[in-house]
């Protein structure tokens, strides 16, 4: 982020606004998200697909399973993270605790929107009080409840937005452009997985591939299901060439 004249006077503390009403520490946290790996989510008829690109620093030596970007929060809710991994882990733990407290207190699962609001309230506190810094991570939270299927994006500022298809993290622009062109309401799980993979492919840097992606679905009646890497690659084989039509057959 380019430093503007006079900016240094206002970016040292989270509680200080610049003269034009900006909190630079929050903007820096957003930059941490933009430097993270790409994640995406797609809502379909009775569930939601979450997908994340794992950036493995040394593919020959690192255990891929230790670099988890998609996390289960409750039986009906999962999330994909982009940005600082350690910050994401703390937020996931907080979300899991909130969901379990809700189950113990009310004997029912937490609604997706209520959980997301709790996460965002927690994030917002770290933009308002001195001696802390904002969480440098964004979460895509997907799941279902009595109100239907939901997908939310949470930002470092504590704001939240509901989407039918969304992407966050690095190079999300091409992913969102493809979703705007190809998303259709009421699609089935297969179509949603293919669309999510095609979107993530559009956001890959030159030379990137889909060999290390994580994919899960959170579906009414089935809960969260992680796709094994072999099944993901079968879907990848069905992707259309850039600008083409999907190949036939089921994964």
C-alpha atoms as a printed R data frame, in Angstrom:
    type eleno elety resid chain resno       x       y       z
1   ATOM     1    CA   UNK     A     1   0.000   0.000   0.000
2   ATOM     2    CA   UNK     A     2   1.478   3.324  -1.053
3   ATOM     3    CA   UNK     A     3   2.232   5.702   1.796
4   ATOM     4    CA   UNK     A     4   0.491   9.082   1.427
5   ATOM     5    CA   UNK     A     5   1.855  12.377   2.799
6   ATOM     6    CA   UNK     A     6   0.953  12.743   6.454
7   ATOM     7    CA   UNK     A     7  -0.277   9.169   6.762
8   ATOM     8    CA   UNK     A     8   2.336   8.142   9.333
9   ATOM     9    CA   UNK     A     9   0.696  10.414  11.890
10  ATOM    10    CA   UNK     A    10  -2.510   8.364  11.777
11  ATOM    11    CA   UNK     A    11  -1.510   4.737  11.188
12  ATOM    12    CA   UNK     A    12   0.230   3.979  14.493
13  ATOM    13    CA   UNK     A    13  -2.891   3.377  16.615
14  ATOM    14    CA   UNK     A    14  -6.135   1.641  15.744
15  ATOM    15    CA   UNK     A    15  -8.175   4.223  17.687
16  ATOM    16    CA   UNK     A    16  -7.059   7.242  15.627
17  ATOM    17    CA   UNK     A    17  -9.006   8.344  12.561
18  ATOM    18    CA   UNK     A    18  -7.267  10.193   9.751
19  ATOM    19    CA   UNK     A    19  -8.764  13.576   8.755
20  ATOM    20    CA   UNK     A    20 -10.684  11.892   5.916
21  ATOM    21    CA   UNK     A    21 -12.254   9.314   8.265
22  ATOM    22    CA   UNK     A    22 -10.030   6.311   7.574
23  ATOM    23    CA   UNK     A    23  -8.594   3.737   9.961
24  ATOM    24    CA   UNK     A    24  -5.316   2.787   8.335
25  ATOM    25    CA   UNK     A    25  -4.762  -0.264  10.533
26  ATOM    26    CA   UNK     A    26  -8.030  -1.748   9.235
27  ATOM    27    CA   UNK     A    27  -6.940  -1.041   5.674
28  ATOM    28    CA   UNK     A    28  -3.624  -2.764   6.335
29  ATOM    29    CA   UNK     A    29  -5.535  -5.786   7.650
30  ATOM    30    CA   UNK     A    30  -7.536  -5.857   4.414
31  ATOM    31    CA   UNK     A    31  -4.231  -5.874   2.539
32  ATOM    32    CA   UNK     A    32  -3.206  -8.971   4.527
33  ATOM    33    CA   UNK     A    33  -6.377 -10.651   3.241
34  ATOM    34    CA   UNK     A    34  -5.608  -9.605  -0.349
35  ATOM    35    CA   UNK     A    35  -2.188 -11.220  -0.011
36  ATOM    36    CA   UNK     A    36  -3.748 -14.493   1.143
37  ATOM    37    CA   UNK     A    37  -4.778 -17.483  -0.931
38  ATOM    38    CA   UNK     A    38  -8.026 -17.355  -2.881
39  ATOM    39    CA   UNK     A    39 -11.198 -18.836  -1.399
40  ATOM    40    CA   UNK     A    40 -14.706 -19.085  -2.817
41  ATOM    41    CA   UNK     A    41 -18.204 -20.244  -1.936
42  ATOM    42    CA   UNK     A    42 -21.256 -21.125  -4.036
43  ATOM    43    CA   UNK     A    43 -24.808 -21.662  -2.772
44  ATOM    44    CA   UNK     A    44 -26.844 -24.391  -4.473
45  ATOM    45    CA   UNK     A    45 -30.356 -25.787  -4.049
46  ATOM    46    CA   UNK     A    46 -29.897 -27.463  -0.654
47  ATOM    47    CA   UNK     A    47 -26.357 -26.602   0.407
48  ATOM    48    CA   UNK     A    48 -23.218 -24.575  -0.125
49  ATOM    49    CA   UNK     A    49 -19.799 -25.425  -1.569
50  ATOM    50    CA   UNK     A    50 -16.642 -23.934  -0.050
51  ATOM    51    CA   UNK     A    51 -13.297 -24.075  -1.850
52  ATOM    52    CA   UNK     A    52  -9.829 -22.820  -0.970
53  ATOM    53    CA   UNK     A    53  -6.425 -22.795  -2.641
54  ATOM    54    CA   UNK     A    54  -3.686 -24.102  -0.349
55  ATOM    55    CA   UNK     A    55  -0.340 -22.387  -0.854
56  ATOM    56    CA   UNK     A    56   2.131 -25.078   0.143
57  ATOM    57    CA   UNK     A    57   5.584 -23.522   0.714
58  ATOM    58    CA   UNK     A    58   7.526 -26.701  -0.111
59  ATOM    59    CA   UNK     A    59   5.305 -29.296  -1.816
60  ATOM    60    CA   UNK     A    60   7.920 -32.038  -1.572
61  ATOM    61    CA   UNK     A    61   8.391 -31.753   2.193
62  ATOM    62    CA   UNK     A    62   5.323 -30.090   3.723
63  ATOM    63    CA   UNK     A    63   2.357 -32.174   4.856
64  ATOM    64    CA   UNK     A    64  -0.548 -30.717   2.888
65  ATOM    65    CA   UNK     A    65  -3.085 -31.790   5.518
66  ATOM    66    CA   UNK     A    66  -1.432 -29.471   8.065
67  ATOM    67    CA   UNK     A    67  -2.264 -26.417   5.923
68  ATOM    68    CA   UNK     A    68  -6.010 -26.425   6.458
69  ATOM    69    CA   UNK     A    69  -8.011 -23.554   4.951
70  ATOM    70    CA   UNK     A    70 -11.525 -24.990   5.379
71  ATOM    71    CA   UNK     A    71 -12.770 -25.614   8.912
72  ATOM    72    CA   UNK     A    72 -15.883 -27.186  10.365
73  ATOM    73    CA   UNK     A    73 -17.547 -24.962  12.970
74  ATOM    74    CA   UNK     A    74 -20.646 -27.030  13.747
75  ATOM    75    CA   UNK     A    75 -22.590 -29.860  12.103
76  ATOM    76    CA   UNK     A    76 -24.367 -27.332   9.892
77  ATOM    77    CA   UNK     A    77 -21.687 -24.640   9.419
78  ATOM    78    CA   UNK     A    78 -18.183 -24.459   7.933
79  ATOM    79    CA   UNK     A    79 -15.858 -21.673   6.831
80  ATOM    80    CA   UNK     A    80 -13.012 -20.992   4.419
81  ATOM    81    CA   UNK     A    81 -10.276 -18.587   5.512
82  ATOM    82    CA   UNK     A    82  -8.059 -16.112   3.666
83  ATOM    83    CA   UNK     A    83  -5.273 -14.017   5.169
84  ATOM    84    CA   UNK     A    84  -3.159 -14.621   8.262
85  ATOM    85    CA   UNK     A    85  -3.477 -18.298   9.180
86  ATOM    86    CA   UNK     A    86  -2.907 -17.789  12.920
87  ATOM    87    CA   UNK     A    87  -5.576 -15.077  13.102
88  ATOM    88    CA   UNK     A    88  -8.007 -17.357  11.265
89  ATOM    89    CA   UNK     A    89  -7.353 -20.184  13.729
90  ATOM    90    CA   UNK     A    90  -8.247 -17.944  16.686
91  ATOM    91    CA   UNK     A    91 -11.489 -16.841  15.002
92  ATOM    92    CA   UNK     A    92 -12.418 -20.430  14.122
93  ATOM    93    CA   UNK     A    93 -11.888 -21.495  17.734
94  ATOM    94    CA   UNK     A    94 -14.058 -18.586  18.897
95  ATOM    95    CA   UNK     A    95 -16.781 -19.519  16.409
96  ATOM    96    CA   UNK     A    96 -16.736 -23.171  17.498
97  ATOM    97    CA   UNK     A    97 -17.030 -22.163  21.147
98  ATOM    98    CA   UNK     A    98 -19.951 -19.837  20.380
99  ATOM    99    CA   UNK     A    99 -21.747 -22.605  18.461
100 ATOM   100    CA   UNK     A   100 -21.253 -25.113  21.288
101 ATOM   101    CA   UNK     A   101 -22.432 -22.657  23.959
102 ATOM   102    CA   UNK     A   102 -25.572 -22.067  21.882
103 ATOM   103    CA   UNK     A   103 -26.205 -25.834  21.661
104 ATOM   104    CA   UNK     A   104 -25.776 -26.333  25.403
105 ATOM   105    CA   UNK     A   105 -27.915 -23.291  26.270
106 ATOM   106    CA   UNK     A   106 -30.776 -23.730  23.808
107 ATOM   107    CA   UNK     A   107 -30.469 -27.420  22.770
108 ATOM   108    CA   UNK     A   108 -30.422 -26.488  19.094
109 ATOM   109    CA   UNK     A   109 -27.815 -25.540  16.484
110 ATOM   110    CA   UNK     A   110 -26.914 -21.894  16.043
111 ATOM   111    CA   UNK     A   111 -28.272 -20.079  13.012
112 ATOM   112    CA   UNK     A   112 -25.671 -19.141  10.423
113 ATOM   113    CA   UNK     A   113 -26.406 -15.421  10.541
114 ATOM   114    CA   UNK     A   114 -26.274 -15.252  14.340
115 ATOM   115    CA   UNK     A   115 -22.911 -17.025  14.375
116 ATOM   116    CA   UNK     A   116 -21.522 -14.687  11.702
117 ATOM   117    CA   UNK     A   117 -22.715 -11.657  13.666
118 ATOM   118    CA   UNK     A   118 -20.961 -12.980  16.776
119 ATOM   119    CA   UNK     A   119 -17.724 -13.393  14.796
120 ATOM   120    CA   UNK     A   120 -18.055  -9.893  13.372
121 ATOM   121    CA   UNK     A   121 -18.807  -8.375  16.792
122 ATOM   122    CA   UNK     A   122 -15.585  -9.989  18.011
123 ATOM   123    CA   UNK     A   123 -13.647  -8.642  15.024
124 ATOM   124    CA   UNK     A   124 -15.084  -5.164  15.473
125 ATOM   125    CA   UNK     A   125 -13.824  -4.954  19.060
126 ATOM   126    CA   UNK     A   126 -10.294  -5.230  17.669
127 ATOM   127    CA   UNK     A   127 -10.840  -2.057  15.620
128 ATOM   128    CA   UNK     A   128 -12.096   0.106  18.480
129 ATOM   129    CA   UNK     A   129  -9.820  -0.336  21.491
130 ATOM   130    CA   UNK     A   130  -6.181   0.593  21.986
131 ATOM   131    CA   UNK     A   131  -3.391  -1.916  22.426
132 ATOM   132    CA   UNK     A   132  -4.729  -4.397  19.872
133 ATOM   133    CA   UNK     A   133  -4.656  -4.810  16.113
134 ATOM   134    CA   UNK     A   134  -7.405  -5.975  13.724
135 ATOM   135    CA   UNK     A   135  -7.613  -9.609  12.647
136 ATOM   136    CA   UNK     A   136  -5.848  -9.888   9.280
137 ATOM   137    CA   UNK     A   137  -8.195 -12.511   7.941
138 ATOM   138    CA   UNK     A   138 -11.523 -12.796   6.132
139 ATOM   139    CA   UNK     A   139 -13.882 -15.734   6.548
140 ATOM   140    CA   UNK     A   140 -16.382 -17.145   4.081
141 ATOM   141    CA   UNK     A   141 -18.959 -18.821   6.318
142 ATOM   142    CA   UNK     A   142 -21.435 -21.223   4.731
143 ATOM   143    CA   UNK     A   143 -24.129 -23.437   6.161
144 ATOM   144    CA   UNK     A   144 -27.829 -24.086   6.614
145 ATOM   145    CA   UNK     A   145 -30.478 -23.598   9.296
146 ATOM   146    CA   UNK     A   146 -34.259 -23.358   9.574
147 ATOM   147    CA   UNK     A   147 -34.117 -20.249   7.379
148 ATOM   148    CA   UNK     A   148 -32.393 -21.986   4.451
149 ATOM   149    CA   UNK     A   149 -28.868 -22.061   3.032
150 ATOM   150    CA   UNK     A   150 -26.537 -19.109   3.643
151 ATOM   151    CA   UNK     A   151 -23.119 -17.806   2.618
152 ATOM   152    CA   UNK     A   152 -21.536 -14.824   4.385
153 ATOM   153    CA   UNK     A   153 -18.283 -12.940   3.984
154 ATOM   154    CA   UNK     A   154 -16.732 -11.349   7.082
155 ATOM   155    CA   UNK     A   155 -14.117  -8.604   6.774
156 ATOM   156    CA   UNK     A   156 -11.373  -7.428   9.176
157 ATOM   157    CA   UNK     A   157 -13.473  -4.349   9.977
158 ATOM   158    CA   UNK     A   158 -16.243  -6.537  11.399
159 ATOM   159    CA   UNK     A   159 -18.642  -5.964   8.506
160 ATOM   160    CA   UNK     A   160 -20.576  -8.855   6.977
161 ATOM   161    CA   UNK     A   161 -22.300  -9.430   3.647
162 ATOM   162    CA   UNK     A   162 -24.522 -12.279   2.467
163 ATOM   163    CA   UNK     A   163 -23.872 -13.716  -1.016
164 ATOM   164    CA   UNK     A   164 -25.132 -16.474  -3.290
165 ATOM   165    CA   UNK     A   165 -21.603 -16.843  -4.677
166 ATOM   166    CA   UNK     A   166 -18.531 -15.048  -3.371
167 ATOM   167    CA   UNK     A   167 -14.754 -15.021  -3.274
168 ATOM   168    CA   UNK     A   168 -12.199 -13.471  -0.968
169 ATOM   169    CA   UNK     A   169  -8.430 -13.457  -0.644
170 ATOM   170    CA   UNK     A   170  -5.916 -12.871  -3.385
171 ATOM   171    CA   UNK     A   171  -6.989 -12.117  -6.944
172 ATOM   172    CA   UNK     A   172 -10.690 -12.483  -6.236
173 ATOM   173    CA   UNK     A   173 -11.686 -10.119  -9.065
174 ATOM   174    CA   UNK     A   174 -11.622 -12.698 -11.895
175 ATOM   175    CA   UNK     A   175 -13.422 -15.203  -9.659
176 ATOM   176    CA   UNK     A   176 -16.276 -12.783  -8.950
177 ATOM   177    CA   UNK     A   177 -16.481 -11.843 -12.632
178 ATOM   178    CA   UNK     A   178 -16.935 -15.500 -13.591
179 ATOM   179    CA   UNK     A   179 -19.524 -16.048 -10.842
180 ATOM   180    CA   UNK     A   180 -21.510 -13.035 -12.064
181 ATOM   181    CA   UNK     A   181 -21.566 -14.505 -15.566
182 ATOM   182    CA   UNK     A   182 -22.281 -18.156 -14.767
183 ATOM   183    CA   UNK     A   183 -24.052 -18.416 -11.413
184 ATOM   184    CA   UNK     A   184 -27.619 -19.688 -11.611
185 ATOM   185    CA   UNK     A   185 -29.950 -20.097  -8.639
186 ATOM   186    CA   UNK     A   186 -31.209 -23.595  -7.914
187 ATOM   187    CA   UNK     A   187 -28.175 -25.433  -9.317
188 ATOM   188    CA   UNK     A   188 -27.305 -28.869  -7.943
189 ATOM   189    CA   UNK     A   189 -24.235 -29.880  -5.941
190 ATOM   190    CA   UNK     A   190 -22.266 -31.109  -8.970
191 ATOM   191    CA   UNK     A   191 -22.823 -27.862 -10.853
192 ATOM   192    CA   UNK     A   192 -21.866 -25.787  -7.806
193 ATOM   193    CA   UNK     A   193 -18.598 -27.704  -7.327
194 ATOM   194    CA   UNK     A   194 -17.715 -27.277 -11.002
195 ATOM   195    CA   UNK     A   195 -18.531 -23.558 -10.881
196 ATOM   196    CA   UNK     A   196 -16.447 -23.081  -7.723
197 ATOM   197    CA   UNK     A   197 -13.477 -24.878  -9.288
198 ATOM   198    CA   UNK     A   198 -13.811 -22.920 -12.522
199 ATOM   199    CA   UNK     A   199 -13.963 -19.683 -10.541
200 ATOM   200    CA   UNK     A   200 -10.876 -20.561  -8.516
201 ATOM   201    CA   UNK     A   201  -9.046 -21.472 -11.719
202 ATOM   202    CA   UNK     A   202  -9.855 -18.026 -13.120
203 ATOM   203    CA   UNK     A   203  -8.158 -16.446 -10.101
204 ATOM   204    CA   UNK     A   204  -4.976 -18.508 -10.216
205 ATOM   205    CA   UNK     A   205  -1.705 -16.777 -10.939
206 ATOM   206    CA   UNK     A   206   0.123 -17.714 -14.108
207 ATOM   207    CA   UNK     A   207   1.492 -21.232 -13.800
208 ATOM   208    CA   UNK     A   208  -0.931 -22.132 -10.996
209 ATOM   209    CA   UNK     A   209  -3.106 -25.231 -11.004
210 ATOM   210    CA   UNK     A   210  -5.860 -26.908  -9.015
211 ATOM   211    CA   UNK     A   211  -3.753 -29.745  -7.635
212 ATOM   212    CA   UNK     A   212  -3.796 -28.484  -4.035
213 ATOM   213    CA   UNK     A   213  -7.313 -27.170  -3.524
214 ATOM   214    CA   UNK     A   214  -9.638 -28.023  -0.660
215 ATOM   215    CA   UNK     A   215 -13.336 -28.520  -1.382
216 ATOM   216    CA   UNK     A   216 -16.225 -29.222   0.961
217 ATOM   217    CA   UNK     A   217 -19.990 -29.114   0.817
218 ATOM   218    CA   UNK     A   218 -22.365 -28.323   3.679
219 ATOM   219    CA   UNK     A   219 -25.707 -29.826   2.718
220 ATOM   220    CA   UNK     A   220 -29.052 -30.205   4.453
221 ATOM   221    CA   UNK     A   221 -29.258 -33.728   5.854
222 ATOM   222    CA   UNK     A   222 -25.609 -34.567   5.196
223 ATOM   223    CA   UNK     A   223 -23.770 -31.867   7.139
224 ATOM   224    CA   UNK     A   224 -20.210 -31.026   6.126
225 ATOM   225    CA   UNK     A   225 -18.530 -33.398   3.654
226 ATOM   226    CA   UNK     A   226 -14.911 -32.941   2.587
227 ATOM   227    CA   UNK     A   227 -14.086 -34.138  -0.917
228 ATOM   228    CA   UNK     A   228 -11.048 -36.421  -1.127
229 ATOM   229    CA   UNK     A   229  -8.327 -35.198  -3.466
230 ATOM   230    CA   UNK     A   230  -9.036 -37.990  -5.978
231 ATOM   231    CA   UNK     A   231 -12.664 -36.900  -6.307
232 ATOM   232    CA   UNK     A   232 -11.658 -33.245  -6.644
233 ATOM   233    CA   UNK     A   233  -9.349 -34.110  -9.529
234 ATOM   234    CA   UNK     A   234 -12.199 -35.951 -11.282
235 ATOM   235    CA   UNK     A   235 -14.181 -32.733 -11.152
236 ATOM   236    CA   UNK     A   236 -11.144 -30.804 -12.402
237 ATOM   237    CA   UNK     A   237 -10.995 -33.110 -15.431
238 ATOM   238    CA   UNK     A   238 -14.584 -32.153 -16.249
239 ATOM   239    CA   UNK     A   239 -13.889 -28.415 -16.296
240 ATOM   240    CA   UNK     A   240 -14.341 -26.754 -19.674
241 ATOM   241    CA   UNK     A   241 -11.349 -25.293 -21.454
242 ATOM   242    CA   UNK     A   242 -11.199 -21.552 -20.926
243 ATOM   243    CA   UNK     A   243 -14.209 -20.149 -22.756
244 ATOM   244    CA   UNK     A   244 -15.624 -23.610 -23.499
245 ATOM   245    CA   UNK     A   245 -18.536 -25.778 -22.328
246 ATOM   246    CA   UNK     A   246 -18.439 -28.320 -19.491
247 ATOM   247    CA   UNK     A   247 -17.525 -31.880 -20.337
248 ATOM   248    CA   UNK     A   248 -20.196 -34.520 -19.886
249 ATOM   249    CA   UNK     A   249 -20.149 -37.280 -17.308
250 ATOM   250    CA   UNK     A   250 -20.273 -37.385 -13.533
251 ATOM   251    CA   UNK     A   251 -17.378 -37.221 -11.119
